[in-house]
């Protein structure tokens, strides 16, 4: 399980969610808001982001929600 609160403290994650928000808002034709964009980003991309961006020693954020 991914620790959502911990990831939301990462500047890079917030930037990714804001980018996702912009793209999804453009597709929908209105501002979907940060919360909806974050929910969608976590469902679709968080696991891959963690696997790619966090060092091997910190992947326990993904495994048990703790560091």
WOQUI-V778612 format. One line per field, one symbol per residue. ss: DSSP state (H for helix, E for strand, C for the rest). burial: 1 if it has 24 or more other C-alpha atoms within 12 Angstrom, else 0. Layout:
ss = ???
burial = ???
This chain:
ss = CCCHHHHCCCHHHHHHHHHHHHHHHHHHCCCCCHHHHHHHHHHHCHHHHHHHHCCHHHCHHHHHCCC
burial = 0101001100001101110110000000000001001100110001001100000000101100000
